[in-house]
Amino acid sequence: MRRRDCGMLVTLLIAGLLLAACSRSPSQEVLGAQVPPVTVEAIDGTDLKRVTLIPRSAERLGIETAAVSREVVGGTSRTVMPYAALLYDERGDTWTYTNPKGLAYVRHGVTVDFIEGDLAILSDGPPVGTLVVTVGAAELYGAESGVGGH
């Protein structure tokens, strides 16, 4: 599949999931006001945004995380994360979504030295122990960038 076609497919998938997550449910109502399935807020002093989901949205998206770790690769201790946690934006820049607490997610730039099997070996990225999103990152990016608005 061509890269552009793949991008269109991902965009449509994100829009569909976000629209499905926007459906009203009793757990989303607080004293008659609907709680949005996702909130996106700027992080002061940065160009980044925090994406926060309600539990039902996280469940629907199937969000999964894993920790950045140190492993011996080619005889050298290296910082690694699952390949599945990598996300490429429209310019080809490489990112991952970190999970600093609860259902909040923040995009973090990474520099990949190389890929080995299902691991991304990093020359720069989140510190060891940081939780990164391995399933649902594309949907978080769609929410952050406003794809499929509410």
QUIPE-V165794 format. One record per backbone hydrogen bond with DSSP energy under -1.0 kcal/mol. NH is the residue of the N-H (numbers start at 1). CO is the residue of the C=O. If there is no record, write none. Layout:
NH;CO
NH;CO
//
This chain:
6;2
7;3
8;4
9;5
10;6
11;7
12;8
13;9
14;10
15;11
16;12
17;13
18;14
19;15
20;16
21;17
22;18
23;20
28;25
29;26
30;33
33;30
35;28
39;52
41;50
43;48
46;43
50;41
51;105
52;39
53;103
54;37
58;54
59;55
60;56
61;57
63;58
64;135
66;132
68;130
69;80
71;78
73;76
76;73
78;71
80;69
81;120
83;118
85;82
86;83
87;95
89;93
92;89
95;87
96;108
98;106
99;131
104;101
105;51
106;98
108;96
110;94
111;124
113;121
114;121
116;119
119;116
120;81
121;114
122;79
123;111
124;111
129;68
130;127
132;66
133;97
134;64
135;64
140;136
141;137
142;138
143;139
144;140
145;141
147;142
149;146
//
